[in-house]
Amino acid sequence: MPSTEVAGIKVWQRRTAGRQYAIWFGWLVGTALFLYCWKFVSDATTWFFVWDAPRIAGDIGGRMVPPRWAYMEKLWIPLWDTLNIATLGTALAIFMAVPVAFLAARNTTPSATLIRPIALLIIVSSRSINSLIWALLLVSIIGPGVLAGTIAIGLRSIGFMAKLLYEAIEEIDAKQVEAISATGASRWQVMAYGIVPQIMPAFAGITVFRWDINIRESTVLGLVGAGGIGLQLQASLNVLAWPQVTVILIVILATVVFSEWVSAKVRHAII
């Protein structure tokens, strides 16, 4: 029930009949929508496999123990490839995202009616397509391997980095830019001395954060042939080598934890 305040005292009032009916109607529509969706999912589900899932999971879990630690010697190179995919992909994204961000920001774009919409379209397109889809397309175009994974990570990261960076550009202190412009500085000098120093902390934080995300994404690109440790994971799954899968999952977990630790240290140093 809503309340109103009279002379500093809350007075509880009943809802009007129309408002109560609207609430009931909303609950009715929500319940009907939920039941419809549940029926749709239920009809498309083979419930025998669902009920049998705990037994299958227990069987696979038993086969995954103990891990085959001897397989570790075959993971060093794929692990190194994974780190290279993430790092080089992030560097490639930086190279492309920085100019896109300046073209998308309202206070730095040369044309708000022509160039800015194109830059925003690039950002949205990059963010709309998952890295696995980029990898599938690139594997079909340039073949399987680390290069396809690196480019996929780069293309996926452009939208993320450019969006955060152009928002940081739009939030800069305009007084510093006006002060430098008043000295007769050129457009490039204003950008170099009035804008770039203000966005450098944000830029560094965005870069490290995206690299941390790319470490996670690069571990699975091998599932579609884009190189890295995911390729070993796919090969082990294909032959049902569950002890090897355990080792790979442990390595992936350790790599992600390490990247998270590095990312936290760098962000703490920047902030």
C-alpha positions in Angstrom: 0.0 0.0 0.0 1.4 3.5 -0.8 1.9 6.1 1.8 1.7 9.9 2.0 3.3 12.2 4.5 1.1 14.6 6.4 2.7 17.0 8.9 5.8 14.7 9.0 3.7 11.6 9.7 3.3 8.8 7.2 -0.3 7.9 6.5 -1.0 4.6 4.9 -3.6 4.5 2.2 -5.2 1.6 0.2 -4.6 1.4 -3.5 -7.4 2.5 -5.8 -9.4 -0.2 -7.5 -7.9 0.6 -10.9 -4.3 0.4 -9.6 -5.0 -2.9 -7.8 -6.5 -4.4 -11.0 -3.5 -3.2 -13.0 -1.2 -5.0 -10.6 -3.2 -8.2 -10.8 -3.3 -7.9 -14.6 0.5 -7.5 -14.6 1.0 -10.6 -12.4 -1.5 -12.5 -14.7 0.4 -11.6 -17.8 3.8 -12.4 -16.2 2.6 -15.8 -15.0 1.1 -16.7 -18.4 4.3 -15.7 -20.1 6.3 -17.8 -17.7 4.1 -20.9 -18.2 4.2 -20.5 -22.0 8.0 -20.3 -22.0 8.3 -23.2 -19.6 6.0 -25.3 -21.9 8.2 -24.3 -24.9 11.4 -25.4 -23.1 9.8 -28.5 -21.7 8.6 -29.7 -25.1 12.1 -29.2 -26.6 13.8 -31.1 -23.7 14.5 -34.8 -23.6 13.8 -35.3 -19.9 15.4 -38.8 -19.8 18.8 -37.2 -20.3 18.1 -34.6 -17.6 17.2 -37.2 -15.0 20.2 -39.3 -16.0 22.6 -36.3 -15.9 23.7 -36.8 -12.3 24.8 -40.4 -13.0 26.7 -39.3 -16.2 28.3 -36.4 -14.4 29.4 -38.7 -11.5 30.8 -41.2 -14.0 32.8 -38.6 -16.0 34.0 -37.0 -12.7 35.3 -40.4 -11.6 37.2 -40.8 -14.9 38.8 -37.4 -14.5 40.6 -38.4 -11.3 43.5 -38.6 -10.9 44.8 -36.0 -13.4 47.4 -37.2 -15.9 50.2 -34.8 -14.9 52.6 -36.2 -17.5 50.4 -34.5 -20.1 51.6 -31.2 -18.8 54.7 -31.2 -21.0 52.5 -30.9 -24.0 50.6 -27.9 -22.7 53.4 -25.4 -22.4 53.5 -24.3 -26.0 49.7 -24.1 -26.4 49.6 -22.1 -23.1 52.2 -19.7 -24.5 50.1 -19.4 -27.7 47.1 -18.6 -25.6 48.9 -15.8 -23.8 50.2 -14.5 -27.1 46.7 -14.5 -28.6 45.4 -12.5 -25.7 48.3 -10.0 -25.6 48.7 -9.4 -29.3 45.0 -9.3 -29.8 44.7 -6.6 -27.1 47.6 -4.7 -28.7 45.8 -4.9 -32.1 42.6 -3.7 -30.5 44.4 -0.7 -29.0 45.8 0.3 -32.4 42.3 0.3 -33.9 40.1 1.3 -30.9 41.9 4.6 -30.1 41.2 6.4 -33.4 37.6 5.0 -33.4 37.1 6.4 -29.8 38.3 9.9 -30.8 36.0 9.8 -33.9 33.0 8.7 -31.7 33.4 11.2 -28.9 31.3 14.3 -29.4 34.0 16.7 -28.3 36.7 15.3 -30.6 34.9 14.0 -33.7 35.4 15.9 -36.9 31.8 15.5 -37.9 28.9 14.6 -35.6 26.5 13.9 -38.5 28.7 11.7 -40.7 31.9 10.4 -39.0 30.5 9.8 -35.5 27.7 7.5 -36.6 30.2 5.4 -38.6 32.5 5.1 -35.6 29.5 4.2 -33.4 28.5 1.5 -35.9 32.0 0.0 -35.8 31.8 -0.1 -32.0 28.3 -1.7 -32.0 29.3 -4.2 -34.7 32.4 -5.3 -32.8 30.6 -5.7 -29.5 27.7 -7.6 -31.1 29.7 -10.5 -32.5 31.3 -12.9 -30.0 34.9 -13.8 -30.3 34.1 -17.4 -31.1 32.1 -16.3 -34.1 34.9 -14.0 -35.2 37.3 -17.0 -34.9 35.0 -19.2 -36.9 34.8 -16.7 -39.7 38.6 -16.1 -39.7 39.5 -19.8 -39.6 37.4 -20.2 -42.7 39.1 -17.2 -44.4 42.8 -17.5 -43.3 42.9 -21.0 -42.0 43.3 -22.4 -38.5 46.0 -21.2 -36.1 47.1 -18.5 -33.8 46.8 -15.7 -36.3 43.1 -16.3 -36.6 42.7 -16.3 -32.9 44.7 -13.1 -32.5 42.7 -11.2 -35.1 39.4 -12.5 -33.6 40.4 -11.2 -30.1 41.4 -7.9 -31.6 38.1 -7.4 -33.5 36.1 -8.4 -30.5 38.0 -6.0 -28.3 37.6 -2.9 -30.5 34.1 -2.1 -29.5 34.7 -2.7 -25.7 37.7 -0.5 -25.5 36.5 2.2 -27.9 33.2 2.6 -26.1 34.8 3.0 -22.6 37.5 5.3 -24.0 35.2 7.6 -25.9 33.0 7.9 -22.8 36.2 8.9 -20.9 37.0 11.5 -23.6 33.5 13.0 -23.4 33.9 13.3 -19.6 37.2 15.3 -19.6 37.5 18.7 -18.0 36.7 21.2 -20.8 38.4 24.0 -19.0 41.9 22.5 -19.5 41.1 22.2 -23.2 39.9 25.8 -23.4 43.0 27.0 -21.6 45.3 25.3 -24.1 43.2 26.5 -27.0 43.5 30.1 -25.8 47.2 30.0 -26.2 46.8 29.5 -30.0 47.6 25.8 -29.9 46.7 23.7 -33.0 44.0 21.0 -32.9 46.7 18.3 -32.5 48.4 20.2 -29.8 45.2 20.6 -27.9 44.6 16.8 -28.2 48.1 16.0 -27.1 48.3 18.3 -24.1 44.7 18.9 -23.2 42.9 15.6 -23.8 45.4 12.7 -23.8 46.8 13.4 -20.3 43.3 13.4 -18.8 42.3 10.1 -20.3 45.6 8.2 -19.8 44.6 6.7 -16.4 41.3 5.5 -17.9 43.1 4.2 -21.0 45.6 2.2 -19.0 42.8 0.7 -16.8 40.7 -0.2 -19.8 43.7 -1.9 -21.5 44.6 -4.0 -18.5 40.9 -4.9 -17.9 40.4 -6.0 -21.5 43.7 -8.0 -21.5 42.3 -9.9 -18.4 39.1 -10.6 -20.3 41.0 -11.7 -23.4 43.0 -14.2 -21.4 39.7 -15.9 -20.6 38.3 -15.8 -24.1 41.5 -17.0 -25.8 41.5 -20.2 -23.7 38.4 -21.4 -25.7 39.2 -20.2 -29.2 41.0 -23.4 -29.9 37.7 -25.2 -29.8 37.0 -23.8 -33.3 40.6 -24.2 -34.5 41.9 -20.7 -33.6 45.0 -22.0 -31.7 45.9 -22.0 -28.0 45.2 -24.4 -25.2 41.6 -24.8 -26.3 42.9 -26.9 -29.2 44.3 -29.4 -26.8 41.1 -29.4 -24.8 39.1 -30.2 -28.0 41.5 -33.0 -28.9 41.3 -34.5 -25.5 37.5 -34.3 -25.4 37.3 -36.0 -28.8 39.2 -39.1 -27.6 37.5 -39.0 -24.1 40.8 -38.5 -22.4 39.3 -37.3 -19.2 42.5 -37.2 -17.1 44.0 -34.9 -19.7 40.9 -32.7 -19.6 41.4 -32.3 -15.9 45.0 -31.1 -16.3 43.9 -28.7 -19.0 41.1 -27.3 -16.9 43.5 -26.8 -14.0 46.0 -25.0 -16.2 43.2 -22.8 -17.6 42.1 -22.0 -14.1 45.6 -21.2 -12.9 46.2 -18.9 -16.0 43.0 -17.0 -15.3 43.8 -16.6 -11.7 47.3 -15.3 -12.6 45.9 -12.8 -15.1 43.4 -11.6 -12.5 46.2 -11.1 -10.0 48.3 -9.2 -12.6 45.3 -7.1 -13.6 44.5 -6.2 -10.0 48.1 -5.2 -9.3 48.4 -3.0 -12.4 45.0 -1.3 -11.7 46.0 -0.7 -8.1 49.3 0.9 -9.3 47.4 3.1 -11.8 44.7 4.2 -9.3 
